[in-house]
């Protein structure tokens, strides 16, 4: 058994990837697992995972500069064997932990340089400069890590050129978590979007599409807005009168929203960080038996079985989104078949249970390195 600490400066206490999937899986594998974060709440233990927190900082700059130092001081008291980092700003303290003899893993949820290119709070002229600098920094720093975890095969390809100790752990759904038992019966003319709400994820085009749909069609919108200005702008659009904004909801409520929706929406706008992404919500919609309306990117068409599990549209065109919704409403049997096909695909190919085994096996190789003397990259 190893003493493992997952560290985050930005994610929520019950983050789906960190807590619900990775940490619970490692705890069930026999390890002592703590999540060290910065929400300012009291310590607790939930489902075999312990939580510790430092004070929460207001503001992005303070979070990135001050919070890592607070986390570093606190993690030293926990005497971990392995620290698993979930945010790029924690990489420097990861290097300090390595000097102290702690094994360190970095979990790349996103392709950071590509992500920087779409950050709305950065001046456009500065984004390519910062993206390039981030790429150089990662190539220098990540080579010293004991292990890297990639959230997608595309990120794996980038990381394996830096460090040979790398594994893909896809963010696939937990089998059976969100799908209702028995035949699916939609009780409402609703579509749903669940997750972070941002400009680059297509919120304006989605709300504009609602203005083109019949009055009885509603958008169930759940998740936090990226910022208050974006929320105000979205609510000013004509289509907002057909939106039921639910705020941030728990997993039981997510399952209920999906059970009463005609389809799930994931129409991210074209961006370098999106073309090779594998959005968690896409697979969660499928796992709940929902047909998906998604952006028409080549990889996403492939993930949707070339139309077997949903429809791909131009995410920049509100009319195309509205037409796809109307097509599913007009052909309920086809929509039902897409949902059944998608749920089967998740059950057979896209389940967290397989990814959990990959993660736990990767940890075993770090704890017992003699079992992998060549320190080879692991691609599952």
C-alpha positions in Angstrom: 0.0 0.0 0.0 1.2 3.5 -0.9 0.4 6.8 0.7 -0.9 8.8 -2.3 -1.9 12.5 -2.4 -3.7 14.0 -5.4 -3.2 17.8 -5.5 -5.2 20.4 -7.2 -5.3 24.2 -6.9 -8.3 24.7 -9.3 -10.7 21.7 -9.2 -13.7 21.2 -6.9 -13.7 18.7 -4.0 -15.8 16.1 -5.7 -14.3 16.6 -9.2 -15.5 13.8 -11.5 -12.1 12.8 -12.9 -10.0 13.3 -9.7 -12.4 12.1 -7.0 -15.1 10.1 -8.5 -12.9 8.1 -10.9 -9.2 8.2 -10.1 -9.0 8.5 -6.3 -11.9 6.1 -5.6 -10.3 3.6 -7.9 -6.9 3.9 -6.2 -8.5 3.6 -2.8 -10.3 0.4 -3.8 -7.0 -0.9 -5.1 -5.7 -0.8 -1.5 -3.9 2.6 -1.3 -4.3 5.4 1.2 -5.6 8.3 -0.8 -5.9 12.0 0.1 -7.1 14.8 -2.1 -5.3 18.0 -1.1 -7.1 21.0 -2.6 -7.8 24.7 -2.0 -11.5 25.2 -1.3 -11.1 26.2 2.4 -13.5 23.5 3.7 -13.0 21.2 6.6 -11.2 17.8 6.3 -13.5 14.9 5.6 -13.4 11.3 4.4 -15.8 10.2 1.8 -16.0 6.8 0.0 -12.6 5.8 1.2 -10.9 9.0 0.1 -9.7 11.7 2.6 -9.8 15.4 1.9 -7.5 18.1 3.2 -7.7 21.8 2.2 -5.7 25.0 2.3 -7.3 28.4 2.3 -9.1 29.4 -0.9 -7.7 32.3 -2.8 -9.8 34.8 -4.9 -8.5 35.7 -8.3 -6.7 33.7 -11.0 -3.2 35.2 -10.4 -3.3 34.6 -6.7 -4.5 31.1 -7.2 -1.6 30.3 -9.6 1.2 32.0 -7.5 0.1 31.7 -3.8 -2.0 28.5 -3.6 0.8 26.1 -4.9 3.1 27.3 -2.0 0.3 26.7 0.6 -0.3 23.2 -0.9 3.4 22.5 -0.8 3.7 23.3 2.9 0.6 21.2 3.7 1.6 18.2 1.6 4.9 17.9 3.5 2.9 17.1 6.6 1.2 14.2 4.9 4.4 12.3 4.1 3.3 10.9 0.7 5.0 8.2 -1.3 3.4 9.6 -4.5 2.0 13.0 -5.3 -0.4 13.2 -8.3 -0.7 16.7 -9.7 -3.7 18.0 -11.7 -2.8 21.6 -12.6 0.1 23.0 -14.5 0.9 25.6 -11.9 1.7 22.8 -9.5 4.6 21.4 -11.7 7.3 23.6 -9.9 6.3 22.3 -6.5 6.3 18.8 -8.0 9.9 19.3 -8.8 10.6 20.4 -5.2 8.8 17.3 -4.0 11.0 15.1 -6.1 14.1 16.6 -4.5 12.6 15.5 -1.2 12.3 11.9 -2.5 8.6 11.9 -3.3 7.5 10.2 -6.6 5.5 12.7 -8.7 2.9 12.1 -11.4 1.5 14.9 -13.6 -2.0 14.4 -15.0 -2.5 16.3 -18.3 -6.3 16.9 -18.5 -5.8 19.1 -21.5 -3.1 20.0 -24.1 -1.9 23.1 -22.3 -0.3 25.0 -25.2 -3.4 24.5 -27.3 -5.7 25.4 -24.4 -3.8 28.7 -23.9 -4.7 29.7 -27.5 -8.4 29.8 -26.6 -8.2 31.6 -23.2 -10.6 34.6 -23.4 -8.9 36.5 -20.6 -5.6 36.6 -22.5 -4.9 39.2 -25.2 -5.0 37.6 -28.6 -1.5 38.8 -29.6 -0.1 37.3 -26.4 -1.7 33.8 -26.7 0.7 32.2 -29.3 3.7 33.6 -27.3 2.5 32.1 -24.0 1.5 28.9 -25.7 5.0 28.5 -27.1 6.5 29.3 -23.7 4.3 26.7 -22.1 5.4 24.1 -24.6 9.1 24.8 -23.8 8.4 24.7 -20.1 6.6 21.4 -20.3 9.3 19.8 -22.3 11.9 20.9 -19.7 9.9 20.1 -16.6 8.0 16.9 -17.4 11.0 14.9 -18.2 11.8 14.9 -14.5 8.5 13.5 -13.5 8.2 9.8 -12.4 5.1 9.4 -14.5 2.6 11.2 -16.7 -1.1 10.5 -17.2 -2.7 11.6 -20.5 -6.5 12.1 -20.6 -6.6 11.4 -24.4 -4.5 9.4 -26.9 -3.6 12.7 -28.6 -2.1 14.1 -25.4 -0.4 10.7 -24.9 1.4 11.2 -28.2 2.7 14.6 -27.2 3.8 13.4 -23.7 5.6 10.2 -24.8 8.1 12.4 -26.7 9.0 14.0 -23.4 8.9 11.2 -20.9 8.7 7.4 -21.5 6.7 6.7 -18.3 3.3 7.7 -19.6 -0.1 6.2 -19.7 -3.4 7.1 -21.3 -6.3 7.2 -18.8 -9.4 8.2 -20.8 -12.1 10.1 -19.1 -14.8 7.5 -19.9 -18.1 7.1 -17.9 -18.6 4.9 -14.9 -20.8 2.1 -16.1 -24.4 2.4 -14.9 -24.0 5.7 -13.1 -26.2 7.9 -15.3 -28.4 5.5 -17.2 -31.9 4.7 -15.9 -33.0 1.1 -15.5 -35.5 -0.3 -18.0 -36.8 1.1 -21.3 -36.1 4.8 -21.8 -39.2 7.0 -21.8 -38.7 10.7 -22.4 -41.3 12.8 -20.6 -40.3 16.2 -21.8 -39.4 18.0 -25.1 -36.0 19.0 -23.6 -32.4 18.9 -24.8 -29.5 19.2 -22.3 -26.1 20.6 -22.0 -24.1 19.8 -18.8 -20.7 21.1 -18.0 -18.6 24.3 -18.0 -20.4 27.0 -19.9 -18.1 29.2 -22.0 -18.0 31.1 -25.3 -15.6 28.6 -26.9 -17.9 25.7 -25.9 -20.6 27.3 -28.0 -23.1 28.7 -25.5 -24.1 31.7 -27.7 -24.8 29.5 -30.8 -26.7 27.1 -28.6 -29.0 29.8 -27.1 -29.4 31.3 -30.6 -30.5 27.9 -31.8 -33.2 27.7 -29.1 -34.8 30.9 -30.6 -35.3 28.9 -33.8 -37.1 25.9 -32.1 -40.8 25.5 -31.2 -42.0 27.0 -27.9 -42.3 23.6 -26.2 -38.6 22.7 -26.7 -36.6 23.6 -23.7 -32.8 23.6 -23.0 -31.8 22.2 -19.7 -28.5 24.0 -19.0 -26.4 22.8 -16.0 -23.0 23.9 -14.9 -21.0 27.0 -14.0 -20.5 30.0 -16.3 -16.9 30.8 -17.1 -17.5 34.3 -15.8 -20.3 36.7 -14.9 -19.9 38.8 -18.1 -20.5 35.7 -20.2 -23.6 34.8 -18.2 -25.0 38.2 -18.6 -24.4 38.2 -22.3 -26.0 34.7 -22.8 -29.1 35.7 -20.8 -29.5 38.8 -23.1 -30.0 36.6 -26.2 -33.6 36.1 -27.5 -33.4 32.3 -27.1 -32.8 32.5 -23.4 -36.5 32.5 -22.7 -36.4 28.8 -23.7 -33.6 28.0 -21.3 -34.0 26.4 -17.9 -30.7 27.3 -16.1 -30.1 24.8 -13.3 -26.7 26.0 -12.0 -24.3 23.5 -10.8 -26.1 20.2 -9.9 -25.1 16.9 -8.3 -24.7 13.6 -10.1 -28.2 12.4 -9.2 -29.7 15.5 -10.7 -27.5 15.1 -13.8 -28.9 11.6 -14.3 -32.5 12.9 -13.9 -31.9 15.7 -16.5 -30.5 13.2 -18.9 -33.4 10.8 -18.3 -35.9 13.5 -19.3 -34.0 14.8 -22.4 -34.4 14.1 -26.1 -30.7 14.5 -26.7 -27.4 15.8 -25.3 -25.5 18.7 -26.8 -21.8 19.1 -27.1 -21.2 21.7 -29.9 -17.8 23.1 -29.0 -16.5 25.7 -31.4 -13.5 24.9 -33.7 -10.3 25.3 -31.8 -7.0 23.5 -31.7 -7.7 22.2 -28.2 -11.1 20.7 -29.4 -10.3 18.8 -32.6 -8.6 15.9 -30.7 -10.5 16.3 -27.4 -12.7 13.6 -26.1 -15.3 15.5 -24.0 -16.5 13.7 -20.9 -20.1 14.8 -21.6 -20.2 13.2 -25.0 -19.6 9.8 -23.4 -21.9 10.5 -20.5 -24.8 11.4 -22.8 -24.1 8.1 -24.6 -23.9 6.2 -21.3 -27.4 7.5 -20.4 -28.9 6.3 -23.7 -29.1 9.8 -25.2 -28.4 10.5 -28.9 -25.8 13.2 -29.2 -25.6 16.4 -31.3 -21.9 17.2 -31.5 -19.5 19.4 -33.5 -18.6 18.1 -36.9 -14.9 17.3 -36.2 -13.4 14.1 -37.8 -12.6 12.5 -34.4 -16.0 13.3 -33.0 -17.7 11.8 -36.1 -15.7 8.6 -35.4 -16.6 8.6 -31.7 -20.3 8.9 -32.7 -20.0 5.8 -34.9 -20.3 7.9 -38.1 -23.9 8.8 -37.2 -24.9 5.6 -35.3 -25.0 7.4 -31.9 -26.0 10.9 -32.9 -25.6 13.8 -35.4 -22.7 16.0 -36.2 -23.3 19.7 -37.1 -21.5 22.9 -37.8 -21.2 24.3 -34.2 -20.9 27.8 -35.5 -24.4 27.6 -37.2 -27.4 28.0 -34.8 -29.7 26.8 -37.6 -27.8 23.6 -38.1 -28.0 22.9 -34.4 -31.8 23.6 -34.4 -32.3 21.5 -37.5 -30.6 18.5 -35.8 -32.8 18.9 -32.8 -35.9 19.0 -35.0 -34.7 15.9 -36.9 -34.5 13.9 -33.6 -37.9 15.2 -32.5 -39.4 14.2 -35.8 -37.9 10.7 -35.8 -38.3 9.4 -32.2 -37.6 5.8 -33.3 -34.3 6.8 -34.9 -33.4 8.9 -31.9 -34.1 5.9 -29.6 -32.0 3.6 -31.7 -29.1 6.1 -31.6 -29.4 6.2 -27.8 -29.4 2.4 -27.6 -26.4 2.1 -29.9 -24.5 4.7 -27.9 -25.2 3.1 -24.6 -24.0 -0.2 -26.0 -20.8 1.4 -27.3 -20.0 2.8 -23.9 -20.7 -0.6 -22.3 -18.4 -2.4 -24.7 -15.6 0.1 -25.4 -15.8 3.4 -23.4 -16.0 2.4 -19.7 -14.1 3.8 -16.8 -13.7 0.3 -15.3 -11.1 -0.5 -17.9 -9.4 2.9 -17.5 -9.2 2.3 -13.7 -7.3 -0.9 -14.3 -4.8 1.1 -16.5 -4.3 3.7 -13.8 -3.9 1.2 -11.0 -1.4 -0.9 -13.1 0.6 2.2 -13.8 0.8 3.0 -10.1 2.0 -0.6 -9.5 4.8 0.0 -12.0 5.9 3.1 -10.1 5.7 1.5 -6.7 7.5 -1.7 -7.9 9.7 -0.4 -10.8 11.6 -3.7 -11.0 8.5 -5.0 -12.8 9.1 -2.6 -15.7 12.9 -2.2 -15.9 12.7 -0.7 -19.4 10.4 2.1 -18.1 8.4 1.9 -21.3 5.5 4.1 -22.3 2.3 2.4 -21.7 -0.5 2.9 -24.3 -3.9 1.3 -23.5 
